[in-house]
Amino acid sequence: MQGKIEERHKEIAHIQNTIWAMYKDFLSDHDMAAYNRKMGELTKEYYDKGDKQLLSFCQNILISWCPVINGFAEEFRKGDG
């Protein structure tokens, strides 16, 4: 059982670390298309694994980040970022 927990932990850490890296990249390059592409790639990764729980976790975190990313994107378009 411990092995399953450790594997789950690694997958959760991967999702969160990937999203954090996407966020940091977006802050440096302001490339919304790249952010959206990476978002799709991460979602597809967990869709392809067939793990509905991790896919849902990934999708929900990405949805939660949308207002933050969109807010920064708006500021960058205005030239305030």
Secondary structure, 3 states (H helix, E strand, C coil): CHHHHHHHHHHHHHHHHHHHHHHHHHHHHCCHHHHHHHHHHHHHHHHHHCCHHHHHHHHHHHHHHHHHHHHHHHHHHHCCC
